[in-house]
Amino acid sequence: MAEATGIRSRTVTANGLRMHVTEAGSGTPVLLLHGFPESSREWAPVMTELADRARLIAPDLRGAGRTDAPSSGYDSATVARDVIALLDELGVDRVDLVAHDWSAIVGFDLCLDHPDRIRRYVAIAVPAPHLRMSRALALGLIKAMPHLWFQWAIATPLLGSMLLSRGRQRLAHWLLRGFETRPMDADDVAAYVAALRDPARAQAGSKLYRGLILPGFVRILRGAYAGRVLHTPTLVLFGADDALLPKDALVVSAADAPRTTVEFVPGGGHFLVDDNPGEVARRIAGFVLS
């Protein structure tokens, strides 16, 4: 992890959950939500970059890092309640939101269900949930499926948690190393993999895929968001080297998301925040802090 000078750490209780929260800077609040199998550590370089311009808040979400890993609640609605309760606990009425990977699904739900709490939104590595089925998207999904086999493996009860936590944890290492374009910090990889050796956290990861990640993408493809217009000003960032879906299939119509733009960031793939934190910080600042 990059030298995380000025980053503060504390534990708060929100929605009945003991949450570990890191913070840096002061001023305009910006909430940073991590992906899987990461934690708030993901955001340390970005927080260091932006600490002189905003109040950066990066929690460990349910089941990750040093936050509680209860036996239930790994669905978008519950995680969204965790986030809203955290904002209430911190005394933050409205926030700029940045979310990566699975938490970006929750981020879109927060924008749609709690528009009064989210001022602007930056989603990373996940498209806006208004994808329209097209030839390009269908071909892209067919091409991507062989690369996404691990999602169903992790989601399988018992098997998923065993694969994540036991033995040499090859799957956990592969998740972190198999999609990078720049080698992820070795200390970060070690911390993420070590956390999954806790059976409760490995089970949380499996339940997250089973209760939120896979159902979330199925809902998107089934058109569950049709008619729910995304009014929140939104910037969707993809790594230019993230080749799972074709670029032209990731743009949404102005009728569905009139204030949403999509940008492709060079020098990064799915783990864009780790691959190119300086450019991610620059684009966040340009969108939410300008």
For each residue, the residues with C-beta under 8 A, 3 or more apart:
1: 4 41 44 45 185 187 188 191
2: 44 45 48 185 277
3: 48
4: 1 7 44 47 48
5: 48
6: 24 25 48 51
7: 4 22 23 24 44 47 48 51
8: 22 23 24
9: 20 21 22 23
10: 20 21 23
11: 18 19 20 21 66
12: 18 19 21 86 89 90
13: 16 17 18 19 89
14: 17 19 82 85 86 88 89
15: 78 81 82 84 85 86
16: 13
17: 13 14 62 67 68 70 73 82 85
18: 11 12 13 67 68
19: 11 12 13 14 59 60 61 67 68 82 86
20: 9 10 11 40 59 60 65 66 67
21: 9 10 11 12 40 57 58 59 60 86 90
22: 7 8 9 40 43 44 47 57 58 59
23: 7 8 9 10 55 56 57 58
24: 6 7 8 47 48 50 51 55 56
25: 6 47 50 51 52 53 54 55 56
26: 54 55
27: 53 54 55
28: 53 54 55 96 288 289
29: 54 55 57 90 92 94 95 96
30: 50 54 55 56 57 95 96 97 98 284 288 289
31: 57 58 59 83 87 92 95 96 97 98
32: 40 43 46 47 56 57 58 98 99
33: 58 59 61 83 97 98 99 100 103 104 106 107
34: 38 39 40 41 42 43 58 60 61 64 65 100 101 103
35: 38 42 100 101 102 103 104 125 271
36: 64 101 102 175 205 208 209 213
37: 64 164 172 175 176 192 193 195 196 205
38: 34 35 41 42 64 100 101 188 192
39: 34 42 60 61 64 65 66 191 192 195
40: 20 21 22 32 34 43 44 58 59 60 65
41: 1 34 38 44 65 188 191 192
42: 34 35 38 39 58 100 188 273 274
43: 22 32 34 40 46 47 56 58 273
44: 1 2 4 7 22 40 41 47 48
45: 1 2 48 49 273 277 278 281
46: 32 43 49 50 56 273 277 280 281 284
47: 4 7 22 24 25 32 43 44 50 51 56 58
48: 2 3 4 5 6 7 24 44 45 51
49: 45 46 277 278 281 282
50: 24 25 30 46 47 53 54 56 281 284 285 289
51: 6 7 24 25 47 48 54 56
52: 25
53: 25 27 28 50 285 289
54: 25 26 27 28 29 30 50 51 96 288 289
55: 23 24 25 26 27 28 29 30
56: 23 24 25 30 32 43 46 47 50 51
57: 21 22 23 29 30 31 32 90 92 95
58: 21 22 23 31 32 33 34 40 42 43 47
59: 19 20 21 22 31 33 40 67 83 86
60: 19 20 21 34 39 40 64 65 66 67
61: 19 33 34 39 64 65 67 79 82 103
62: 17 67 68 69 70 73 74 78 79 82 204
63: 67 68 69 70 74 200 201 204 205 207 208
64: 34 36 37 38 39 60 61 67 69 195 201 204
65: 20 34 39 40 41 60 61 195
66: 11 20 39 60
67: 17 18 19 20 59 60 61 62 63 64
68: 17 18 19 62 63
69: 62 63 64 198 200 201 203 204
70: 17 62 63 73
71: 200 203
72: 78 207
73: 17 62 70 78 79 82
74: 62 63 78 79 204 207 208 210 211 212
75: 78 79 211 212 215
76: 79 80 105 106 109 212 216
77: 80 81 109
78: 15 62 72 73 74 75 81 82
79: 61 62 73 74 75 76 82 83 103 106 212
80: 76 77 83 84 106 109 110 113 114
81: 15 77 78 84 85
82: 14 15 17 19 61 62 73 78 79 85 86
83: 31 33 59 79 80 86 87 106 110
84: 15 80 81 87 88 110 114 117
85: 14 15 17 81 82 88 89
86: 12 14 15 19 21 59 82 83 89 90
87: 31 83 84 90 92 93 95 117
88: 14 84 85 91 92
89: 12 13 14 85 86
90: 12 21 29 57 86 87
91: 88
92: 29 31 57 87 88 95
93: 87 117
94: 29 116 117 118 119
95: 29 30 31 57 87 92 117 118 119
96: 28 29 30 31 54 118 119 120 121 122 288 289
97: 30 31 33 107 110 111 118 120 121 122
98: 30 31 32 33 121 122 124 284 288
99: 32 33 103 104 106 107 121 122 123 124 126
100: 33 34 35 38 42 103 104 124 125 126 272 273
101: 34 35 36 38 104 124 125 126 270
102: 35 36 105 106 126 208 212 213 216
103: 33 34 35 61 79 99 100 106 107
104: 33 35 99 100 101 107 108 123 124 125 126
105: 76 102 108 109 126 129 212 213 216 217
106: 33 76 79 80 83 99 102 103 109 110 212
107: 33 97 99 103 104 110 111 118 121 123
108: 104 105 111 112 121 123 126 128 129 225 230
109: 76 77 80 105 106 112 113
110: 80 83 84 97 106 107 113 114 117 118
111: 97 107 108 114 115 118 121 230 231 232 234
112: 108 109 115 225 228 230
113: 80 109 110
114: 80 84 110 111 117 118
115: 111 112 118 231 232
116: 94
117: 84 87 93 94 95 110 114
118: 94 95 96 97 107 110 111 114 115 121 232
119: 94 95 96 232 233 288
120: 96 97 232 233 234 235 287 288
121: 96 97 98 99 107 108 111 118 232 233 234 235
122: 96 97 98 99 234 235 236 237 283 284 287 288
123: 99 104 107 108 126 127 128 234 235 236 237
124: 98 99 100 101 104 236 237 238 272 273 280
125: 35 100 101 104 237 238 239 242 270 271 272
126: 99 100 101 102 104 105 108 123 236
127: 123 131 220 236 245 250 252 262
128: 108 123 131 230 234 236 252 256 257 260 262
129: 105 108 216 219 220 224 225
130: 220 225 226 230 252 253 256 257
131: 127 128 137 220 221 249 250 252
132: 137 252 253
133: 137 138 221
134: 137 138 249
135: 138 139
136: 139 140 246 248 249
137: 131 132 133 134 140 141 245 246 249
138: 133 134 135 141 142
139: 135 136 142 143 246
140: 136 137 143 144 244 245 246 249
141: 137 138 144 145 221 245
142: 138 139 145
143: 139 140 146
144: 140 141 147 148 244 245
145: 141 142 148 149
146: 143 149
147: 144 244
148: 144 145 151 152 244
149: 145 146 152 153
150: 153 154 171 174 175
151: 148 154 155 209 213 214
152: 148 149 155 156 214
153: 149 150 156 159 160 163 171
154: 150 151 160 163 164 171 205 206 209
155: 151 152 160 206 209 210 213 214
156: 152 153 159 160 206 210
157: 160 206 210
158: 161 162
159: 153 156 162 163
160: 153 154 155 156 157 163 164 202 205 206 209 210
161: 158 164 165 199 202 203 205 206
162: 158 159 165 166 202
163: 153 154 159 160 166 171
164: 37 154 160 161 169 171 172 196 202 205 206
165: 161 162 169 172 196 197 198 199 201 202
166: 162 163 169
167: 170
168: 173
169: 164 165 166 172 173 193 196 197
170: 167 173 174
171: 150 153 154 163 164 174 175
172: 37 164 165 169 175 176 192 193 196
173: 168 169 170 176 177 189 193
174: 150 170 171 177 178
175: 36 37 150 171 172 178 179
176: 37 172 173 179 180 184 189 192 193 271
177: 173 174 180 183 184 189
178: 174 175
179: 175 176 242 269 270 271
180: 176 177 183 184 269 271 274 275
181: 239 241 267 268 269 271 275
182: 267 268 274 275 276
183: 177 180 186
184: 176 177 180 188 189 271 274
185: 1 2 188 189 274
186: 183 189 190
187: 1 190 191
188: 1 38 41 42 184 185 191 192 274
189: 173 176 177 184 185 186 192 193
190: 186 187 193 194
191: 1 39 41 187 188 194 195
192: 37 38 39 41 172 176 188 189 195 196
193: 37 169 172 173 176 189 190 196 197
194: 190 191 197
195: 37 39 64 65 191 192 198 201
196: 37 164 165 169 172 192 193 201 202 205
197: 165 169 193 194 201 202
198: 69 165 195 201 202
199: 161 165 202 203
200: 63 69 71 203 204
201: 63 64 69 165 195 196 197 198 204 205
202: 160 161 162 164 165 196 197 198 199 205 206
203: 69 71 161 199 200 206 207
204: 62 63 64 69 74 200 201 207 208
205: 36 37 63 154 160 161 164 196 201 202 208 209
206: 154 155 156 157 160 161 164 202 203 209 210
207: 63 72 74 203 204 210 211
208: 36 63 74 102 204 205 211 212 213
209: 36 151 154 155 160 205 206 212 213 214
210: 74 155 156 157 160 206 207 214 215
211: 74 75 207 208 215
212: 74 75 76 79 102 105 106 208 209 215 216
213: 36 102 105 151 155 208 209 216 217
214: 151 152 155 209 210 217 218
215: 75 210 211 212 218 219
216: 76 102 105 129 212 213 219 220
217: 105 213 214 220 221
218: 214 215 221 222
219: 129 215 216 222 224 225
220: 127 129 130 131 216 217 223 224 225
221: 131 133 141 217 218
222: 218 219
223: 220 226
224: 129 219 220
225: 108 112 129 130 219 220 228 256
226: 130 223 256
227:
228: 112 225
229: 255 256 257 258
230: 108 111 112 128 130 234 256 257 258 259 260
231: 111 115 258 259
232: 111 115 118 119 120 121 259
233: 119 120 121 259 260 287
234: 111 120 121 122 123 128 230 257 259 260 261
235: 120 121 122 123 260 261 263 283 287
236: 122 123 124 126 127 128 250 260 261 262 263
237: 122 123 124 125 263 264 265 272 280 283
238: 124 125 242 247 250 262 263 264 265 272
239: 125 181 242 264 265 267 268 269 270 271 272 275 276
240: 264 265 266 267 268
241: 181 267 268 269 275
242: 125 179 238 239 268 269 270 272
243: 269
244: 140 144 147 148 270
245: 127 137 140 141 144 249 250
246: 136 137 139 140 249 250
247: 238 250 251 264
248: 136 251
249: 131 134 136 137 140 245 246
250: 127 131 236 238 245 246 247 262
251: 247 248 262
252: 127 128 130 131 132 256 257 260 262
253: 130 132 256 257
254: 257 258
255: 229 258
256: 128 130 225 226 229 230 252 253
257: 128 130 229 230 234 252 253 254 260
258: 229 230 231 254 255
259: 230 231 232 233 234
260: 128 230 233 234 235 236 252 257
261: 234 235 236
262: 127 128 236 238 250 251 252
263: 235 236 237 238 283
264: 237 238 239 240 247
265: 237 238 239 240 268 272 276 279 280 283
266: 240 276 279
267: 181 182 239 240 241 275 276 279
268: 181 182 239 240 241 242 265 271 272 275 276 279 280
269: 179 180 181 239 241 242 243 272 275
270: 101 125 179 239 242 244
271: 35 125 176 179 180 181 184 239 268 274 275
272: 100 124 125 237 238 239 242 265 268 269 275 276 280
273: 42 43 45 46 100 124 276 277 280
274: 42 180 182 184 185 188 271 277
275: 180 181 182 239 241 267 268 269 271 272
276: 182 239 265 266 267 268 272 273 279 280
277: 2 45 46 49 273 274 280 281
278: 45 49 281 282
279: 265 266 267 268 276 282 283
280: 46 124 237 265 268 272 273 276 277 283 284
281: 45 46 49 50 277 278 284 285
282: 49 278 279 285 286
283: 122 235 237 263 265 279 280 286 287
284: 30 46 50 98 122 280 281 287 288 289
285: 50 53 281 282 288 289 290
286: 282 283 289 290
287: 120 122 233 235 283 284 290
288: 28 30 54 96 98 119 120 122 284 285
289: 28 30 50 53 54 96 284 285 286
290: 285 286 287
